[in-house]
């Protein structure tokens, strides 16, 4: 989040009813502010939506998140039941030479990676992209088959486009130290700093609402409708900043730029430059009898050179129960395409997407024939790219519009790109925004 609220004023206008706006409105209401929420469309939740089909549920975006303490606490408050990954389906794969592998590097490549992590030292000349970091400390094979598929699956971007200090800050290596040495020193310090520090190191696992991510959005919406009443306003595009004691702009960066055009031209320019990764998600429902190999595990990611168009495939029905209505006969997968490497995918016709899906599903599972159903979602602006342009946005915001109390930017471009990260940042609202907490009635 960028900026602070004016604690002397009790009213807050939240502009944008995506997940960021819902989270901000929910927490600020709990802190005692009188919140008004404005959404330009008839639906809340933004990218997150769960569609009920004749075969099962189809998620428009992520189907799960890490179940940290903050995540579990919020879902418990909202009375949304969470479930973990099926015990026999926790494997995650990366494709190499046409085969799904839990660890894609060969013995010699693994030894080389360990050697670089142990002995290669950090240098001041390393600029700081994830790609540069991976190549320097782990080597080319690890960069190609481990790091690149992972960051594409999370951010939809290339490692060279992402800055390590703002994407994976804990992996920064002090000048003169090796990666392994820096990690061991960090663990050593954590051990002696006691339970308070180690609390954040507790291993977490993936969780999902029993009825899909849409259940989380619906629970937030229901609470806010009960609390805000007529101050929750749908179908209300905001073209000019309202005259409120406090403003929280929770729209995407390009929409925030439009709102700030007349009051902060410099910040407007920087917000307009924020790069977004375009993504296409396609949830397909397949008959088990049409598959030579049934997906089992969490999913698979794809490096370059494997002849696949997609970034990765999530195995929905093997990961969580209830994703298909007939688990003995049907299978559900979500295929992710696009990203900054292949942005034109969002311009493909439905038939072009279908042909790509069938090719990848045939290569991976031997799928032939027709699927039971296919739900396609296109997102031209899905995930902001955490690069140097974004750092410039943060600096311009702090020096410009956000320097004044009562003016805040909050979204997946303001410091936390994931839903889990934004939920965890809610705990900072009281510290940085002030107000007295009060429980929902």
C-alpha positions in Angstrom: 0.0 0.0 0.0 1.2 3.5 -0.8 0.2 6.4 1.5 -1.5 6.8 4.8 -5.0 7.8 5.9 -5.9 10.9 7.7 -6.7 9.6 11.1 -8.6 12.8 12.0 -11.2 12.1 9.4 -13.5 9.1 9.8 -14.9 8.8 6.2 -13.2 6.7 3.5 -14.1 6.3 -0.1 -12.7 3.1 -1.7 -12.7 3.3 -5.5 -12.7 -0.1 -7.2 -14.5 -3.3 -6.2 -11.9 -5.8 -7.2 -10.3 -8.0 -4.6 -8.0 -5.2 -3.4 -11.0 -2.8 -2.9 -13.0 -5.4 -1.1 -10.1 -6.2 1.3 -9.4 -2.6 1.9 -13.1 -1.8 2.6 -13.5 -4.8 4.9 -10.5 -4.0 7.0 -11.1 -0.2 7.2 -14.7 -0.9 8.3 -13.3 -3.1 11.0 -11.0 -0.3 12.1 -13.9 2.0 12.7 -13.9 4.1 9.5 -17.2 4.9 7.7 -16.5 3.3 4.3 -18.1 3.9 0.9 -17.2 1.5 -1.9 -17.6 2.4 -5.5 -17.4 -0.2 -8.3 -17.9 0.6 -12.0 -19.5 -2.7 -13.0 -22.3 -4.8 -11.7 -20.0 -7.5 -10.2 -17.4 -7.4 -7.4 -14.2 -9.4 -7.2 -12.3 -8.4 -10.4 -10.3 -11.2 -11.8 -11.5 -13.7 -9.2 -14.7 -15.5 -10.1 -16.0 -19.0 -9.9 -18.4 -20.3 -12.6 -20.7 -23.2 -11.9 -20.9 -25.4 -15.0 -22.7 -28.6 -15.8 -19.5 -30.5 -15.1 -18.0 -28.7 -12.1 -16.5 -25.3 -11.1 -14.3 -23.2 -13.3 -12.0 -20.5 -11.8 -11.3 -17.4 -13.8 -8.0 -16.9 -12.1 -6.1 -18.7 -9.3 -7.8 -21.7 -7.7 -5.8 -21.6 -4.4 -3.4 -19.7 -2.2 -0.9 -20.3 0.5 -2.6 -21.0 3.8 -0.6 -18.6 6.0 -1.8 -17.6 9.4 -3.2 -14.3 8.1 -5.1 -16.2 5.3 -6.6 -18.8 7.6 -7.6 -16.1 10.1 -9.4 -14.0 7.5 -11.3 -17.0 6.0 -12.3 -18.1 9.5 -13.7 -14.6 10.2 -15.7 -14.8 7.0 -16.8 -18.4 7.8 -15.4 -19.7 4.6 -14.3 -23.3 4.9 -10.8 -24.1 3.6 -9.4 -27.4 2.4 -5.9 -28.5 1.8 -4.4 -30.3 -1.2 -5.3 -34.0 -1.4 -2.5 -36.1 0.4 -1.8 -38.2 -2.6 -1.7 -35.2 -5.0 1.0 -32.9 -3.7 3.5 -33.5 -6.5 4.5 -30.5 -8.7 6.1 -31.1 -12.0 8.2 -29.5 -14.7 8.2 -30.9 -18.2 11.5 -31.9 -19.7 12.1 -34.0 -22.8 8.3 -34.7 -22.9 8.2 -36.1 -19.4 6.8 -34.6 -16.2 9.6 -34.5 -13.6 9.5 -33.4 -9.9 13.1 -32.3 -10.3 14.1 -31.6 -13.9 17.9 -31.3 -13.6 20.2 -34.2 -14.3 22.9 -35.4 -11.9 25.7 -33.3 -13.4 23.5 -30.2 -13.7 22.5 -30.6 -10.1 26.2 -30.9 -9.0 27.0 -27.8 -11.0 24.1 -25.9 -9.4 25.2 -26.9 -5.9 28.8 -25.9 -6.7 27.7 -22.4 -7.9 25.5 -21.9 -4.9 28.3 -22.9 -2.6 31.3 -21.0 -4.1 30.2 -18.3 -6.5 30.3 -14.9 -4.8 28.0 -12.0 -5.1 29.4 -9.0 -7.1 28.4 -5.3 -7.1 28.0 -5.5 -10.9 24.9 -7.7 -10.6 22.0 -5.4 -11.5 19.4 -7.4 -9.7 17.0 -9.1 -12.1 15.8 -12.6 -11.2 17.3 -13.9 -14.4 20.7 -12.4 -13.6 20.6 -13.8 -10.1 19.6 -17.3 -11.3 22.3 -17.4 -13.9 25.0 -16.1 -11.6 24.3 -18.2 -8.5 22.7 -21.4 -10.0 23.7 -21.6 -13.6 21.9 -21.8 -17.0 20.2 -25.2 -16.6 18.6 -24.1 -13.3 17.6 -20.8 -14.8 16.0 -22.6 -17.8 14.3 -25.5 -16.1 13.6 -24.3 -12.5 13.5 -20.5 -12.2 11.9 -19.6 -15.6 8.9 -22.0 -15.4 8.3 -20.9 -11.8 8.3 -17.2 -12.3 6.2 -17.5 -15.5 3.7 -19.5 -13.5 3.5 -16.9 -10.7 4.0 -13.6 -12.5 3.4 -14.5 -16.2 6.7 -12.7 -16.9 10.3 -13.5 -17.8 13.0 -13.7 -15.1 14.9 -10.9 -16.9 11.9 -8.6 -16.5 11.6 -9.0 -12.7 13.7 -7.3 -10.1 14.9 -9.7 -7.4 14.9 -7.1 -4.5 11.1 -6.5 -4.9 10.1 -10.0 -6.0 12.2 -12.3 -3.8 13.9 -9.9 -1.3 15.0 -12.7 1.0 17.1 -14.2 -1.8 19.4 -11.2 -2.0 23.0 -12.1 -1.4 25.4 -9.6 0.3 28.5 -8.7 -1.8 31.3 -11.1 -1.2 29.0 -14.0 0.0 27.8 -17.1 -1.7 24.1 -18.0 -2.0 24.4 -21.0 0.2 26.5 -19.1 2.8 23.9 -16.3 2.9 21.0 -18.7 3.3 22.8 -20.6 6.1 23.6 -17.3 7.9 19.9 -16.3 7.7 18.8 -19.6 9.1 21.4 -19.3 11.9 20.1 -15.8 12.8 16.5 -17.0 12.7 17.3 -19.8 15.1 18.8 -17.5 17.8 16.2 -14.7 17.4 13.6 -16.9 19.0 9.9 -17.9 18.4 8.7 -14.5 17.4 11.0 -14.5 14.4 10.6 -18.2 13.6 6.8 -17.8 13.6 7.0 -16.5 10.1 9.0 -19.5 9.0 6.3 -22.0 9.7 5.8 -24.2 6.6 2.6 -23.4 4.8 0.6 -25.3 2.2 -1.9 -24.5 -0.5 -5.5 -24.2 0.5 -8.7 -23.4 -1.4 -12.3 -22.6 -0.4 -14.5 -25.7 -0.6 -16.8 -24.1 -3.1 -14.1 -22.3 -5.1 -12.5 -18.8 -4.8 -15.8 -17.2 -5.6 -17.0 -18.2 -2.2 -14.4 -15.9 -0.7 -15.5 -13.0 -2.8 -19.2 -13.7 -2.0 -18.4 -13.8 1.7 -16.7 -10.4 1.6 -19.5 -9.0 -0.5 -22.1 -10.3 2.0 -20.3 -8.8 5.0 -19.8 -5.4 3.2 -23.5 -5.3 2.1 -24.6 -5.8 5.7 -22.2 -3.3 7.0 -22.2 -0.6 4.3 -25.7 -0.8 3.1 -26.3 1.9 0.5 -22.6 2.9 0.8 -21.7 -0.1 -1.4 -22.4 1.3 -4.8 -22.3 -0.8 -8.0 -22.5 0.3 -11.6 -20.9 3.6 -10.7 -17.8 4.5 -12.8 -15.7 7.2 -11.0 -14.2 9.6 -13.5 -13.2 12.3 -11.0 -11.9 12.0 -7.5 -14.7 12.5 -5.0 -14.4 15.0 -2.2 -13.9 12.7 0.7 -11.9 12.9 3.9 -9.9 9.8 2.8 -9.5 8.2 -0.6 -8.2 4.7 -1.3 -7.8 4.1 -5.0 -7.9 0.3 -5.4 -8.1 0.1 -9.2 -5.5 -1.3 -11.6 -2.6 1.1 -12.2 -3.8 2.2 -15.7 -7.2 3.2 -14.2 -5.6 5.0 -11.2 -3.6 7.0 -13.8 -6.9 8.3 -15.3 -8.2 9.4 -11.9 -5.0 11.2 -11.0 -4.4 12.9 -14.4 -5.6 16.3 -13.3 -4.0 16.3 -9.8 -0.6 14.6 -10.3 0.6 14.4 -14.0 4.0 12.9 -13.0 2.5 10.0 -11.1 -0.1 9.6 -13.9 2.7 9.1 -16.4 4.4 6.5 -14.2 1.2 4.6 -13.5 0.5 4.5 -17.2 3.8 2.9 -17.9 3.2 -0.1 -15.6 3.5 -3.2 -17.7 1.0 -6.0 -17.2 1.3 -9.6 -18.2 -1.7 -10.8 -20.4 -3.0 -14.2 -19.6 -5.6 -16.6 -20.9 -7.0 -19.3 -18.6 -8.9 -22.2 -20.0 -10.6 -24.7 -17.7 -11.4 -28.0 -19.6 -13.5 -30.9 -18.4 -12.4 -34.2 -19.8 -13.7 -37.8 -19.6 -11.2 -40.1 -17.9 -11.8 -42.7 -20.6 -10.4 -40.3 -23.2 -7.0 -40.0 -21.4 -4.1 -42.4 -21.6 -2.7 -40.8 -18.5 -4.9 -39.2 -15.8 -3.4 -36.1 -14.2 -2.3 -36.7 -10.6 -0.7 -33.9 -8.6 -0.9 -30.1 -8.3 0.2 -29.3 -11.9 3.0 -29.0 -14.4 5.0 -26.0 -15.6 6.7 -25.7 -19.0 10.2 -24.4 -19.9 11.2 -23.4 -23.4 12.0 -26.0 -25.9 9.2 -28.5 -25.1 6.9 -27.6 -28.0 4.1 -26.4 -25.9 2.2 -23.0 -26.1 1.0 -23.0 -22.5 2.8 -21.7 -19.4 1.5 -24.5 -17.2 -1.5 -26.7 -16.4 -3.2 -27.0 -13.0 -4.7 -30.4 -12.2 -7.9 -29.1 -10.5 -9.8 -32.3 -9.8 -6.8 -34.2 -8.4 -5.7 -31.3 -6.2 -9.0 -30.5 -4.4 -12.2 -32.5 -4.1 -15.5 -31.2 -5.5 -14.0 -29.6 -8.6 -16.0 -32.0 -10.9 -19.5 -33.3 -10.2 -18.6 -36.9 -11.2 -15.1 -37.6 -9.8 -15.1 -41.2 -11.0 -15.6 -40.3 -14.6 -14.5 -36.7 -15.2 -11.3 -34.7 -14.9 -10.8 -30.9 -14.7 -7.6 -29.0 -15.7 -6.9 -25.3 -16.1 -4.4 -24.4 -18.8 -2.6 -21.0 -18.6 -1.4 -19.3 -21.7 0.2 -16.0 -22.7 2.4 -14.0 -20.4 4.8 -11.3 -21.6 6.6 -13.9 -23.7 3.5 -14.6 -25.8 1.2 -11.6 -25.3 -0.8 -12.0 -28.5 -2.5 -15.1 -27.1 -5.2 -12.8 -25.7 -6.0 -11.9 -29.3 -6.5 -15.5 -30.4 -9.9 -16.7 -31.5 -11.7 -19.3 -29.5 -10.9 -21.9 -32.2 -7.2 -21.0 -32.1 -7.2 -21.5 -28.3 -9.0 -24.8 -28.6 -6.5 -26.1 -31.1 -3.6 -25.2 -28.9 -5.2 -26.8 -25.9 -5.9 -30.0 -27.7 -2.3 -30.2 -28.9 -0.9 -29.7 -25.4 -3.3 -32.1 -23.7 -2.6 -34.8 -26.3 1.2 -34.4 -25.8 0.9 -34.6 -22.1 -2.0 -37.0 -21.4 -2.7 -38.6 -24.7 -6.1 -36.9 -24.9 -8.1 -37.5 -28.0 -11.6 -36.6 -29.0 -13.7 -33.8 -27.6 -13.9 -32.4 -24.1 -17.1 -32.2 -22.1 -16.7 -28.4 -21.6 -14.3 -25.6 -21.9 -14.4 -22.2 -20.1 -12.0 -19.6 -21.4 -11.2 -16.3 -19.7 -8.9 -13.6 -21.3 -7.1 -11.0 -19.2 -5.3 -8.3 -21.1 -4.0 -6.8 -17.9 -3.6 -9.8 -15.5 -0.4 -9.4 -13.4 1.7 -6.2 -13.0 5.4 -6.7 -13.9 7.6 -6.0 -10.8 10.4 -4.1 -12.6 12.2 -0.8 -12.4 9.1 1.0 -13.8 7.1 -0.1 -10.7 9.8 1.1 -8.4 9.5 4.5 -10.1 5.8 4.4 -9.5 6.3 3.9 -5.8 8.9 6.7 -5.5 6.6 9.1 -7.5 3.6 8.2 -5.4 5.5 8.8 -2.1 6.8 12.2 -3.4 3.5 13.2 -5.0 -0.2 12.5 -4.4 0.4 9.8 -1.7 2.6 12.1 0.4 -0.5 13.8 1.8 -2.5 12.0 4.5 -5.8 10.7 3.3 -4.6 9.6 -0.2 -3.7 5.9 -0.7 -3.1 3.6 -3.6 -3.7 -0.1 -2.9 -3.6 -3.0 -5.3 -1.5 -5.8 -6.7 1.0 -3.3 -8.1 1.6 -1.4 -4.8 3.8 -4.0 -3.1 2.0 -7.3 -2.9 1.2 -9.1 -6.2 -0.6 -12.1 -4.8 -3.9 -12.5 -3.1 -2.1 -14.0 -0.1 0.2 -11.0 0.0 -2.6 -8.5 -0.1 -4.4 -10.4 2.7 -1.3 -10.3 4.8 -0.9 -6.6 4.2 -4.2 -6.0 5.9 -2.5 -6.4 9.2 -0.5 -3.3 8.4 -3.6 -1.2 7.9 -4.0 -0.5 11.6 -0.3 0.3 12.0 -0.1 2.6 9.0 -3.6 3.9 8.6 -4.7 4.3 12.3 -8.2 3.9 13.7 -9.6 1.7 16.4 -10.5 -1.8 15.6 -14.0 -3.0 16.2 -15.6 -6.3 15.5 -18.3 -6.8 12.9 -21.7 -7.0 14.4 
